[in-house]
Structure formats: C-alpha cells, structure tokens
Amino acid sequence: MTTETPATIQPYEIVSVKRTDPPSGMEGTGWHHYIISQGDNRISGYRQGTLKAVTTAVEEIVGQLNERQLGKRGRVNLVPAPKKRAQ
C-alpha cells in the first residue's frame, strides 16, 4: 500500500484529441482518438462527435478522474435519528 498524499499524486491530463478513422467494427464519421495520462499511465479511447464536443467530454472525464483520486467530497452519510414514540 502506498502512502501518497494528495500533493504527491500526479493529476490526469489530456495528451491529445485527434480526428481518426472509426475504430474497428464501428461506422460513421466524426471519430476522434484521445489520450489521457497520469504520469506513466495512459488511457486511450475513441469518441464520436465534433472536435469541440469530444474535447469538452474528455475534459469532463479528466476532471472526474482528478476528483476521484482526491477522495469523495461533499458526501454526507446521514443516519436517521430514532423515531420518538407517541405517548
């Protein structure tokens, strides 16, 4: 188990978003190949849409990945109080 603190964890970053041919077995136009990195780790994927739409979607993915590695924020584990008995 590693003991990395949030300051030492490398963030996810977009390396590239480029227009490409459809992935194997897929049809249509407007395909893009994206690469996300975190240090030496790489995430590679395909998405269909305009360059702007795909870039926006990949930016959202990167944002969510970075939030996840910092831990879940804003979540509260609510425990209901016992109900009072009617007297």
DRENDO-1510 file (C-alpha; in Angstrom, 1 decimal, always signed):
<recs>
REC; n; res; u; v; w
REC; 1; MET; +0.0; +0.0; +0.0 .
REC; 2; THR; +1.3; +3.4; -0.9 .
REC; 3; THR; +1.1; +6.4; +1.4 .
REC; 4; GLU; +0.9; +9.1; -1.2 .
REC; 5; THR; -0.6; +12.4; -0.1 .
REC; 6; PRO; -2.7; +14.5; -2.4 .
REC; 7; ALA; +0.2; +16.8; -3.0 .
REC; 8; THR; +2.3; +13.9; -4.5 .
REC; 9; ILE; -0.4; +12.3; -6.6 .
REC; 10; GLN; +0.0; +13.3; -10.3 .
REC; 11; PRO; -3.1; +14.7; -11.9 .
REC; 12; TYR; -4.7; +13.3; -15.0 .
REC; 13; GLU; -4.1; +15.4; -18.1 .
REC; 14; ILE; -5.2; +15.4; -21.7 .
REC; 15; VAL; -2.3; +14.5; -24.0 .
REC; 16; SER; -4.2; +14.7; -27.3 .
REC; 17; VAL; -7.5; +14.6; -29.1 .
REC; 18; LYS; -7.2; +13.9; -32.8 .
REC; 19; ARG; -9.5; +13.1; -35.7 .
REC; 20; THR; -9.3; +9.5; -36.8 .
REC; 21; ASP; -11.0; +6.7; -38.8 .
REC; 22; PRO; -13.7; +4.8; -37.0 .
REC; 23; PRO; -12.5; +2.1; -34.6 .
REC; 24; SER; -12.7; -1.5; -35.7 .
REC; 25; GLY; -16.3; -2.6; -36.1 .
REC; 26; MET; -17.7; +0.9; -35.9 .
REC; 27; GLU; -19.2; +3.1; -38.6 .
REC; 28; GLY; -19.9; +6.7; -39.1 .
REC; 29; THR; -17.9; +9.9; -39.3 .
REC; 30; GLY; -16.5; +12.4; -36.9 .
REC; 31; TRP; -14.5; +9.9; -34.8 .
REC; 32; HIS; -11.7; +11.2; -32.5 .
REC; 33; HIS; -9.0; +9.4; -30.6 .
REC; 34; TYR; -8.0; +10.8; -27.3 .
REC; 35; ILE; -5.2; +10.0; -24.9 .
REC; 36; ILE; -5.2; +10.9; -21.2 .
REC; 37; SER; -2.1; +10.5; -19.0 .
REC; 38; GLN; -1.3; +10.3; -15.3 .
REC; 39; GLY; +2.5; +10.0; -15.0 .
REC; 40; ASP; +3.4; +6.9; -17.0 .
REC; 41; ASN; -0.2; +5.6; -17.1 .
REC; 42; ARG; -2.2; +6.2; -20.3 .
REC; 43; ILE; -5.9; +6.0; -21.1 .
REC; 44; SER; -6.7; +5.8; -24.7 .
REC; 45; GLY; -10.2; +6.0; -26.1 .
REC; 46; TYR; -12.4; +6.9; -29.1 .
REC; 47; ARG; -15.4; +9.1; -29.2 .
REC; 48; GLN; -17.7; +10.3; -32.0 .
REC; 49; GLY; -18.6; +14.0; -32.4 .
REC; 50; THR; -17.1; +17.3; -33.3 .
REC; 51; LEU; -13.6; +18.1; -32.1 .
REC; 52; LYS; -15.1; +20.7; -29.7 .
REC; 53; ALA; -17.7; +18.3; -28.3 .
REC; 54; VAL; -15.2; +15.5; -27.9 .
REC; 55; THR; -12.6; +17.8; -26.2 .
REC; 56; THR; -15.3; +19.0; -23.8 .
REC; 57; ALA; -16.3; +15.5; -22.9 .
REC; 58; VAL; -12.7; +14.4; -22.4 .
REC; 59; GLU; -12.1; +17.5; -20.2 .
REC; 60; GLU; -15.1; +16.4; -18.0 .
REC; 61; ILE; -13.6; +12.8; -17.8 .
REC; 62; VAL; -10.3; +14.2; -16.7 .
REC; 63; GLY; -12.0; +16.5; -14.1 .
REC; 64; GLN; -13.9; +13.5; -12.7 .
REC; 65; LEU; -10.8; +11.3; -12.6 .
REC; 66; ASN; -8.9; +14.0; -10.7 .
REC; 67; GLU; -11.8; +14.5; -8.2 .
REC; 68; ARG; -11.9; +10.7; -7.6 .
REC; 69; GLN; -8.3; +10.4; -6.7 .
REC; 70; LEU; -8.7; +13.1; -4.1 .
REC; 71; GLY; -11.5; +11.2; -2.4 .
REC; 72; LYS; -15.2; +11.7; -2.5 .
REC; 73; ARG; -16.1; +15.2; -1.4 .
REC; 74; GLY; -19.4; +16.7; -0.4 .
REC; 75; ARG; -20.9; +13.4; +0.5 .
REC; 76; VAL; -22.5; +13.0; +3.9 .
REC; 77; ASN; -23.5; +9.7; +5.4 .
REC; 78; LEU; -26.8; +10.6; +7.1 .
REC; 79; VAL; -28.1; +8.4; +9.8 .
REC; 80; PRO; -31.7; +9.0; +10.7 .
REC; 81; ALA; -32.4; +9.6; +14.3 .
REC; 82; PRO; -34.6; +7.1; +16.1 .
REC; 83; LYS; -38.3; +7.9; +15.9 .
REC; 84; LYS; -39.9; +9.2; +19.1 .
REC; 85; ARG; -42.7; +7.1; +20.4 .
REC; 86; ALA; -46.1; +8.6; +20.7 .
REC; 87; GLN; -47.2; +8.8; +24.3 .
</recs>
